[in-house]
Structures are given as structure tokens and as C-alpha cells.
């Protein structure tokens, strides 16, 4: 199932994307992942709505240097423990919205990622039970000001500018994340291509 968050005539709703249509949901899809979703009967053409970031979470958690190749590109080796960072919700935009380049940086990079969407409130979930709290997956771009990342010594400013986390276009609840191609295009040119099969953890 593909779940989108969209705007139509100034009203923001969630809906299920089927082909070229989006079927409106009466509320949000979060609560109990895997539950059956009912629709309102209102149907829109996908071309008639504006797709928004499919989720506005309480926080966006990133894991740095989680591919060996990327860790080497950054001039180091993969850390023994996950290298975690946060992006504020003000970074979130839809997948087709423009990224605003900050005047503080002259070296802004893309980082295509597969984002995990948590479907309900949870804390300290055992690894064996992780799937029970996952609603689905979506595309993310972890935009980063590399020059500020290098000069600051920590990543908050470099990764936290407004518009620095495009998400979408929707949440895929049926995706198998074990071997998914992650690709980025800039102006029609493929600039990044890899697979989640190469994740370190």
C-alpha cells in the first residue's frame, strides 16, 4: 500500500495511492501498523493534488557513515557504534519541493537515503520486534552543507537548514528493505546509486 499526505484546494489529507488516483483517508494512518485502513469515498486524480512530505514526525533521526563506501568518501572508517544525528522538522519538504541553498555554504551535497517511517509511539524496541512498529518506508534526501560539517565539527547546522530533508512521494507499507536500490538524480543525471544490501547495520 502507498500512503500519501497531500494538499487539495487548501486542505491537507492522507490518502491511499492506487494507480493515478488517491483515495482519501478519514484521518492519519498512524497508531497500529498493519491495521486495515478505510477510505472516505472521496477520490482525487493524483495530478490534481500537491504531494507533501508524507509524515511530520516528532524528530528525524539519521545514522551517519552507515555505508562503508560513504564512510571512506568522508575520509574515515565506519564507527563501531551507530553515529546518530537529528534533523529538525523544519527541514522537511515534499519530494518535488525546491531545496533552498543557504548563503552560509558553498558546498551543499545530496545524500539519497531509504527512510524508515515509525507508525506509533515507541521506545527501546527490541531488534526482534522492530518490524511491529514500522509503518513503511519512503525516499529521503539528507541534504548536507559539507563545508559547514567540516568546519563545525558537529552536524547540526550542516544538516539542519530549512528544506534540507525532502521526503516522499509516499510511504510504501509493503516494501522489503533488504535490497533496495537507492539512487539520486541531479538535473536528470544519476549522481548516486547503491543498495540497502550494503548497509553496515
N, C-alpha and C positions, 0 to 999 in steps of 0.2 A: 504494500500500500504506500502511496505517496501522499504526504500531508503537507499542505502549503499554508502559509499565512499571507493574506493578500488584502489589498485595498480596492474597493469598488464604490465609486461615487461618494468617496469620503468616509466610507465605513470599513473598518478593519475586521476581518473574519478569518477563521480557519476553514479549510476545505480539503476534500479528497480529490486528487487529480486523477482523472480517468481519460486517457487519450487527450483530446483537445478541449476537454471540459473540466470545470472544477465544481464539485458538489459541496455546497455549504454545510458546515457542521454547526450545531446549535451553540457550542461553546468551544473551549480549548480541549486538546486531546490528552492533556497531562493528568496523571493520577495513578492509574494502574496500567502499566504497559501490557499490551496483549489483549486489553478489553475490546469488545466489539463497539464500533462507532456507528451511530445513527446519523443520518443527514436530515436537513430540514425540508428537502424537496426543491430548494432554490438551486438553480444550475446557471453557471456563467460560462461563456466561452473563455478559454484561457487567455486569448489575445485581448479580451476586454477588461482584464484585471491587471493591477500592478502587483507583482510578486515582491514581498517584503522579506527581511530576514525571517526564516521560518520559526525562530524561537528567540525570546528575550530572556535569557537565564539570569539568575542572581549573580553569577560570575562565569567568566570564561577562563578555564584552566588549560594552559598549554604545557607540553612536555618538550623541552629543548634537547637537541642533539640526540634524537631517538632513532636516527638512521646513521649507520657507520659512515656512509659516503658524505652525508651532510656534516657530521662531526669533523671529518677530515677537511672538508671545504672551509670550515670555520677555524681551522688551524689547531686542531686538537684531537683527542680520542674521546670515545663515548664515556660518560661518567658511570661510576659503579652504581650510584643511586639515581633515580629519575630527577632530572633538573627541571623543576616546576616554575612556572611564572603565571601571572594573571594579566588579562586584558580587561579594561573596564567596559561596561555595556555600551558606553558612548562610542566605542569603536565599531559597533555592529551596523551593517547596512545590507541591503539586498544584493543578490549576486550580479545584477545589472546596473547597480548604482555607481556613480563615479567616485573614485578614491581621490581625496584632496591631498595634494603633496604639501607638507609643511615647509614654511620658509626656513626653519632651523636646520633642514637636512638637504644635502645634495647627492645622497646615495640611498635611495629608497628601493628595497628589494621585495619581490613576491616570494611567498612560500606556500605552495598548494598543499593542502592537508585534507585528510578524512576526519571529520568531526563526529564525535560520539554525542548523541543527544540523550541526556538522562530524563526519564519520564516521570519521576516522582521524587519527593524529598527523601534523602537517604544520607547515611553517614557510616563510615567504616564498614563498607560492604565486603564480605569475604570474596576473594577472587572466584571461588566456585559458584557464587551466587550473583556475579556481576550482570549476567545476561538478564536477570529478572528485573533489573531497574533501568535497562536500556530501552528507550522508545524506538530509536533507529539511528540513522547516520545521514550526514549531509556534507556538502562540499564547503571548505573554508579556505580563506586566503589569509595567512598570518603575515600581514604586511609589516615590514620592519625597516626602520631607518638605521642602516648598518653603521654609518659614521657615528651616530649618537650611541649606538650599542657599544662600539669600541671605546669611545671617549668616556662614557659614564661608568663603565664597569659593572653596571646592572641594567636591566632591560625595560624598566617601567616606562620611561619616556620614549624609548626607541620603538616600542610596540604598542604604545597607548594612545596615539593621536586619534582624533575623531576620524571615522571611516576606515580605520586600519584592520577591520575584520569583516570583510564581505562573507556572507553565508548564503547557502541555498543552491538551487532554487527551491528545494523542498526537502522534507525528511523522508527517507526510504526506510520503511519498517521491516522489509524482507531481505535486506542486503546481507550477504555473507562477507564479513570484513577481512577474511583471512588472506585473500589475494586479489586486491582491488587495484586497478591502475589509477595512479594519481598523476594528473597531468595539468600543466599550466600553459596557456597561450597568451602572448602579448602581441596585440595587433595582428592576430592571425598566424603568428609564428610560434611553434612549440618551443618553450624555453625550459621546461622541466618535465621529466617523465620518470616515474618509478612505480613501485608496487608496495602495498602494505605487507607483502610477504617478506620484505626486507627490514621490517621494524625490529628493533632490538628487544623490545619488551611489549 
